[in-house]
Amino acid sequence: MVLETLLATVLMVGFGAYAFRKYSLPRHFPVMEEPRLKRFLLVLLCLVFGVEIGYKLCSRSALYLLNPCHVTTMFQIYLLASKPSQLSFSILRVMMHYVYGAAIAILFPDTLARFFPGEVLNYWLQHLLIFFVVPPYLVYIWGPQCLEPFREWSWNVFAGIFFGIQHLYVMTPLALITHVNLNYVMCPAYVDPFRGPYYRTYAVIHQALCLLILGKLYTFLVKLFVGLLPSPHMSGKKSS
């Protein structure tokens, strides 16, 4: 555990120094009225996440709300409630490289511990919304300038630093204190292909690669998909 933490910390410091020198953000932002669909998605995501919080409270597992997909959901609720700005663009860019965890949860669903009526359905609703619906819609209404240029890697690094701090310095200490296996920081999932005594070392490596490669691929595909759609009316008319 100490070895993986030291390795990840060295990587975060080294790449972070590079990212802080290279990152860029736009200075001008689109002027737009609030689309009805944006408000609807905000209400829907709040409802789905509120139900998920209820399930966690009923099962006395509220600590699991620190898992990446729930953190991503919180990011997206904020973004759906906010207007274009440097802060919202920064959060969106980090989230775009962080949301690949939802894809992993869709490909390798862990629903065996969900016993309440509708809990599995809510699991699928949440993950499908945060991966397939909300990010592309935000990019669509805010325009491609809300995402970084393809050759800029700073935001992948920022996402990795956030991921590392969350898992190494927040979730791991809490897991050790409470004996709750938060996002599998104490023992691997039963569907983990890297199960074994060195799964944490493998996790540092493959999660770093996922943040660098899958996040950039997801951003590229979302931007490509949005580019095929007709441009929304950014000012003067309501859009949905």
C-alpha positions in Angstrom: 0.0 0.0 0.0 2.9 2.4 0.9 4.7 1.6 -2.4 1.6 2.4 -4.6 1.0 5.6 -2.7 4.6 6.8 -3.1 4.6 5.9 -6.8 1.3 7.7 -7.4 2.4 10.7 -5.4 5.6 11.1 -7.4 3.6 10.8 -10.7 1.1 13.4 -9.5 3.8 15.9 -8.5 5.8 15.5 -11.7 3.0 15.6 -14.1 1.2 18.3 -12.1 4.2 20.7 -12.4 4.0 20.2 -16.2 0.2 20.7 -16.4 0.1 23.9 -14.4 2.5 25.5 -16.9 0.6 24.3 -20.0 -3.1 24.6 -19.3 -5.4 27.2 -20.9 -8.9 28.4 -20.6 -11.1 30.6 -22.8 -11.8 34.2 -21.7 -15.1 34.7 -23.5 -18.2 32.6 -22.9 -21.4 32.1 -24.8 -24.4 34.2 -23.9 -27.5 32.0 -23.6 -30.8 31.7 -22.0 -31.5 28.6 -19.8 -32.7 25.8 -22.1 -35.7 23.8 -20.8 -33.9 20.5 -21.4 -31.0 21.6 -19.2 -33.4 22.3 -16.4 -35.2 19.0 -17.0 -31.9 17.1 -16.8 -31.0 18.9 -13.6 -34.2 17.9 -12.0 -33.9 14.3 -13.3 -30.3 13.8 -12.2 -31.1 15.3 -8.8 -34.0 12.9 -8.4 -32.0 9.9 -9.4 -29.1 10.9 -7.1 -31.5 11.7 -4.3 -33.0 8.2 -4.6 -29.5 6.8 -4.5 -28.7 8.7 -1.4 -31.8 7.3 0.2 -30.7 3.8 -0.7 -27.3 4.4 0.9 -28.8 5.8 4.1 -31.3 2.9 4.4 -28.5 0.4 3.9 -26.1 2.3 6.2 -23.5 2.6 3.5 -23.4 6.4 3.0 -19.6 6.3 2.8 -20.0 4.8 -0.7 -21.2 8.2 -1.8 -17.5 9.0 -2.1 -17.1 6.6 -5.0 -16.1 8.2 -8.3 -19.4 7.8 -10.1 -21.2 9.6 -7.2 -18.6 12.4 -7.2 -19.1 12.7 -11.0 -22.8 13.0 -10.5 -22.3 15.8 -8.0 -20.0 17.5 -10.6 -22.7 17.2 -13.2 -25.5 18.5 -11.0 -23.4 21.6 -10.4 -22.7 22.0 -14.1 -26.4 21.7 -15.0 -27.2 24.4 -12.5 -24.3 26.8 -13.6 -23.6 29.1 -16.4 -20.6 29.1 -18.7 -17.5 30.4 -16.8 -13.9 29.5 -16.2 -14.9 27.6 -13.1 -17.6 25.6 -14.9 -15.4 24.9 -17.9 -12.6 23.8 -15.6 -14.9 21.4 -13.7 -16.3 20.1 -17.0 -12.9 19.4 -18.5 -11.7 17.5 -15.4 -15.0 15.6 -15.3 -14.7 14.6 -18.9 -11.5 12.7 -18.1 -12.9 11.3 -14.8 -16.2 10.0 -16.1 -14.7 6.9 -17.7 -15.4 5.2 -14.4 -19.0 5.2 -15.3 -18.2 3.3 -18.5 -16.3 0.7 -16.4 -19.4 0.5 -14.1 -21.6 -0.1 -17.2 -19.2 -2.7 -18.7 -18.6 -4.5 -15.3 -21.7 -3.8 -13.2 -21.4 -4.7 -9.5 -25.1 -4.9 -8.4 -25.0 -8.0 -6.1 -25.3 -5.9 -3.0 -28.3 -4.0 -4.2 -31.4 -5.5 -2.6 -34.0 -2.7 -2.3 -36.8 -2.5 -4.9 -35.7 -0.4 -7.9 -32.1 -0.1 -6.6 -30.6 -1.9 -9.6 -32.7 0.2 -12.0 -31.5 3.4 -10.3 -27.9 2.2 -10.7 -28.4 1.9 -14.5 -30.3 5.2 -14.8 -27.5 7.1 -12.9 -24.6 5.6 -14.9 -26.3 6.0 -18.3 -27.2 9.6 -17.5 -23.7 10.6 -16.4 -21.9 8.9 -19.3 -24.2 9.1 -22.3 -26.5 12.1 -21.7 -25.3 14.9 -19.5 -21.7 15.5 -20.8 -22.6 15.5 -24.5 -25.5 17.8 -23.8 -23.4 20.3 -21.9 -20.8 20.3 -24.7 -23.6 20.8 -27.2 -25.2 23.8 -25.5 -21.9 25.4 -24.4 -20.0 24.8 -27.7 -16.7 23.0 -28.4 -14.7 25.8 -26.8 -15.7 24.4 -23.4 -13.3 21.5 -24.0 -9.6 21.8 -24.3 -7.8 21.3 -27.7 -7.0 17.7 -28.5 -3.3 18.2 -28.1 -3.5 19.7 -24.7 -3.0 17.1 -21.9 -3.1 19.3 -18.9 -6.7 18.4 -18.0 -6.0 14.7 -18.1 -3.3 15.3 -15.5 -5.6 17.5 -13.3 -8.2 14.7 -13.4 -5.5 12.2 -12.4 -4.4 14.4 -9.5 -8.0 14.7 -8.3 -8.4 10.9 -8.7 -5.2 10.2 -6.8 -5.9 12.6 -3.9 -9.4 11.2 -3.6 -8.4 7.6 -3.5 -5.0 7.8 -1.7 -5.6 10.5 0.8 -9.3 10.4 1.4 -10.8 7.0 0.6 -7.9 4.8 1.7 -7.6 6.3 5.2 -11.4 6.1 5.6 -11.4 2.5 4.4 -8.7 1.5 6.9 -10.5 3.2 9.7 -14.0 2.0 8.9 -13.1 -1.4 7.2 -15.4 -0.3 4.3 -14.0 -1.3 0.9 -14.5 2.1 -0.7 -14.1 1.7 -4.5 -12.1 -1.4 -3.8 -9.1 0.3 -2.2 -8.8 -2.5 0.3 -9.5 -5.6 -1.8 -10.4 -6.1 -5.5 -13.8 -6.5 -7.0 -14.9 -10.0 -7.9 -15.0 -8.9 -11.6 -11.5 -7.3 -11.4 -9.3 -9.0 -14.1 -6.2 -8.0 -12.1 -7.2 -9.7 -8.9 -4.3 -10.8 -6.8 -1.8 -9.5 -4.2 -0.5 -6.8 -6.5 -3.8 -5.5 -7.7 -3.2 -2.1 -6.2 0.0 -1.7 -8.1 -1.8 -2.7 -11.3 -4.5 -0.3 -10.4 -2.1 2.7 -10.2 -0.8 1.8 -13.7 -4.0 1.0 -15.5 -6.0 3.9 -13.9 -3.2 6.3 -14.9 -3.5 5.0 -18.5 -7.3 5.1 -18.4 -7.2 8.8 -17.3 -4.7 9.7 -20.0 -6.1 7.6 -22.9 -9.8 6.9 -22.3 -10.5 10.4 -21.1 -9.0 11.9 -24.2 -10.8 9.4 -26.4 -14.1 10.2 -24.7 -13.6 13.9 -25.1 -12.7 13.4 -28.8 -15.8 11.3 -29.5 -18.1 13.7 -27.7 -16.8 16.6 -29.6 -17.1 14.6 -32.8 -20.7 13.6 -32.1 -21.7 17.2 -31.1 -20.1 18.5 -34.3 -22.5 16.4 -36.3 -25.6 18.1 -34.6 -27.1 21.4 -35.7 -25.8 24.3 -33.7 -28.1 25.4 -30.9 -29.3 29.0 -30.7 -26.9 30.5 -28.1 -28.7 33.8 -27.8 -31.8 35.5 -28.6 -34.0 32.4 -28.4 -34.6 29.6 -26.0 -33.2 26.3 -26.9 -33.9 22.8 -25.6 
